[in-house]
Amino acid sequence: MTTALTPEIIVALCLLALAVVLLVTEVLRIDVAALVVLVALGFSSAIPGVDPILPSTMLFDGFSSSAVMSIVATMIIGTGLDKTGTMSYVAGWILSHGNNREARLTGLLAGSAAMLSGFVQNIGAAALFLPVANRVSRISGMPLSRLLMPMGFCVMMGGSITMVGSSSLIMLNDLIASSNSALSAENQMRTFHLFDVAPVGIALTATGLLFFILLGRFVLPRDRKTTIRDTTRTNDYFKRVYELSGEMYELQATIDSPLVGMTILQIERSLESVPSILALKMDNNITVVPSGKQVIWVDTYLGVMCSKRELIHFARMYKLRIVKRERIFASVMNAQETGIAEIVVPPGSSLVGQTISDMRLKETGGLSTLRVYRAGYILDEGFREIPLQGGDTLVVHTSWEDLKKLRNDKDYAVVTDRLDEELRPGKMRHALFFFVASMLLVLFSDFPIAISLLFGAIGMVVTGAISMDEAYNAVSWKTVFLLGSLIPLGHAVELSGAAAWIAAMVLQWLSNVAAWELQVVIALLATMFSLFMSNVGATVLLVPLAVNMAVATGADPAMFALTVAVATSNSFLLPTHQVNALIMGPGGYRVFDFVRAGSLMTVLYVAVSISVLNLMY
């Protein structure tokens, strides 16, 4: 390998140094910095006495690359899953199986997030699971600070389960194809399929889960004030205006309960101190806002809203068993499906003069009335038997689907502004179908990954799971411009011979080292770069270098390239990675919290990834 410095190599090295300085110091936004480098690369062809280091026809290839389009598609797919309320069901599943145990809840939350991050961008998966973690924390009583860091770390590790989980892996095949153009026939690298990297990602995720389950109590902060806003933040409003407070509790009717054999309407009319009955479960059927005609039988589960004191009083008086942990209704009583709303009775409404009991709102409108507000006074007892007047405000618990139907009914004036276009549980099946279909195409078809993923994204748009405007908003254009601008620099470093020159210098310094030792050095170098610049930038800059070092030592260049792409997700030490930055505020973390938990995790990440890469490949 030649070590002669040519003018072209010097220009490429100067541009590489400019990119590193701008990305590390962040004197400019990273996308702006990448565009500056791209423009400088274009002007470099005008330097006298220096051949162009990149053909002008390749200058904008980054924006049309398969890697960029794949990332755009995964962002849209992730948003489609979010807009259809899929993640609320995930939260319910975690709560129903976690049994309120910290280790189990942590494992389920972090493991689920890691699995999703194998198919959705790291930052997208973390954003989707942030409200899930908040709900789990609120209901289980676990501090959010003990849930978010395991979730965030496992999201970064789970991104290595597939080739579409992280930006670095998505763009790896494009970088390999670029490097192959400069390699001899015997050194040509293979590209990787969707699950080729799965053993590495699974091993890393398992390591992360075991780390936090076994050592979490030592490395995680005990409790911190958080900045996240509760997903039920409107409860504060209802508490302040209507004195409506309490939590969702679960009760089970015993054989001795006097409620057995009574309908809900009879219970509400004839008994005292009855809390609002919001849901029932009989056999395996769960009903939200049950009908007044519904009969309570032995072992029927009741979902009620009241204070803890009212709960205990009601349970003792009517011989009901308090279910200690919320698990029966966790999957259906969620903010995406149901909630509290305000409905005003218009003066000309046919409801005027009728009582709530007579109207049977549960049967006709799917409404469970919690309070009535009249002329500045709150009616919270006996209001079901009081005739309604024009201007009365009904505070109700209902499903958003039922509330939507009432908006076109002149007898009701719906006050609560529920943005139906943002939450579409009715489109969940469409979103899940196209998500699964796109993954199957990636796995079993010969279509490019970008086309397969775009099929899933456009399918969600066409079926209404997400609108086109929402699809545009889902895309992080900052990431698109960062990738599109840096990919040509990677090509230039490769084609100019700069990567080969750097590799020769490194090998000269690290003479007589084994291939695996060189692989560790590359992994550590990628880890260091990823702490101070984007993992995308680190991958673009280091893959050509790693390939040339592998060729020079007789090692597998594809293995070294994959090492870089995996190692650039090893960003646990500082809150510089997007995922760490996302969870830092909500979890109330300090930088030292990342250093304490991330230092050991960084060492484990390198050890496990290098070991599995060499065992499997």
C-alpha positions, 0 to 999 in steps of 0.5 A: 500500500502506497503512503505517498501524499498526493495533492488529491489526498491532501485536499481530501484530508483537509475536507475530512478535518474540516468535517471533524472539527465542525461536527465535534465543536458544533459551532454550526448545527450539524446539518449546516456543518455537513452542507458547508462540507458538501459545498467545499467539496464541490468547490475543491474541483476548482483548485489549480493543479489538483484533479477533482477528488469526486466527479461532479455527477456524484456530488449529490448522490447522497440525497438519492441514496438508498440509505437516505430513503430507507431512513425516511421510510422508517421515520414515517412507519414509526409515526404511523404506529404512534398515531394509531395508538399501538403503543398504548396497548404495549403499555397495557401489556407491560403493566399486565405482565409486570406484576409491579416488580421493578426487575420485571417491569424494567425487563419488559419495558426495555426489552420491548423497546429494544425489539421495536428499535430493530425495525424503527429508528433508535430515536423514533423507538425511544420517542414512542416508548417515552409515554409508555414508560411514563404510564408504567411509572405512574401506575406502578409507582416506580421512579421514571429515572429507574425506567428511562435509562435502561429503556434508552440504552437497550434501544441503542443496542436493539438497533443492531438486531436488524440492518434497518434499526440504526442509521449506521447500519442502514447506510452500511451497504451503500458504503460497502458498495462505494468501497467495492468500486475501489477494491480488487476482485479478491477483496470485494465485500458482500452486503448484509441482509436484514437479519445478518446482524441479529446475533450481535444485536440480540447478544447486546440487548441481552447483556443490557437487560441483564446489566440493569436487572442485576446491577440497576439498583447500584448504577441507577439514581434512586429517584429524581424530579422529572420534567415529563408531563403526565399523559393524563395532564388534563386531570389537573384541569378537571380536578381544579374546575369540577373537584373531580379527583381519584384514580382508576381502581379495580374491584372483584365481586365476591359471593357475599356481595349484595351487588351480585344480581343487581344491574348497574342502574339499580346500584347507582339509583338505590345504593349510597357512596357508589363510585363511578363504574367505568368498566366491567369484565365478565368471563373474558369480555371487557366492556368500557362504559358498560350499559346500565342494564349490565348485571353484576355476577360473582367474580365480575371485575369492576373498574371504578374511579374514586379516591383511595378512601372512597374505594376502601369504604365502598369495598367494605360496605358491599363486600368487594375484593380490592385488586392490588395491582392494576392489570385487568383494564390496563390495555383498554383504559388508556388515553388513546381510547378513552378519557374524560370530556365535557359536554354542554346541554344546549338550551333547545336540546331534547335532553332538557327536563330529563334525568341522566338515569332516564336518558340512559346515556350509557346505552345511547351515547356510551357516556358515564356521567361523573359530575354535573356543573350548573350555574357555578355549582358542582352537583356530585351527589344525586345528580343522576335523578335531577332534571337537566337544564339548558347550559348544564355541563356534563363531565363524562367518561367516554371513548373517543369514538363515541364522543366523535359520534356526538359532535354531529348530534344537535342535542349535545355540544361537545366542548372537549377538543379531541384531535381525532386525526392524531389518534386513530385506533381504528387504523391500527390494523392497517398500520400493523399490516403495512409494518409487517408487510414491509418487514417481510418484503425486506426479508424475503423479496429481492426488492431494495430495502428502501422500496420495501420500507417505502411500501409500508410507509406509503401504505399507511398514508393511503389507508389513512393511518397517517396523513401526508402532512404528518408523514412530512412532519415525521421526517427529521430533515436535519438527519436527511441533510446530514446524511445526504451531505456527508455520504459524498465526502465518504466517497471522496475520501475513498476515491482520492486514496485518503482512506488508504493513506490513513490506514497505512499510517495507522498500521505503521504505528500499530505494527505486528498486531493481530487482526482482532486487536486491530478490530478492537482499536477500530471499535474504540475509535468508532466509540470515541467518534460517536461520543462527540459527533453523530453516529452517521458522521462517524460511520461515513468517515471510519468505514473507508478507513476500516476497510483499507486497514482490513485489506492491508492486514489480510482481514475481512473488510466486511467484518471491519466495516460492520464493526464500525457500524455497530460500534458507533451506537456505543454512546452511553458515556455522555448524553450526546447521543439523540436517545440519551438527550431525549431521556435526560430531561424526563428522567431528571438525569445528570451527566454523572448518571450517564458516566456511572452507568455508561462506563461499564456498559461501554466496556461490555458493549465492545467486549460482547460485540467483538466476541459475537462478530468473530464467533458468528462471522 
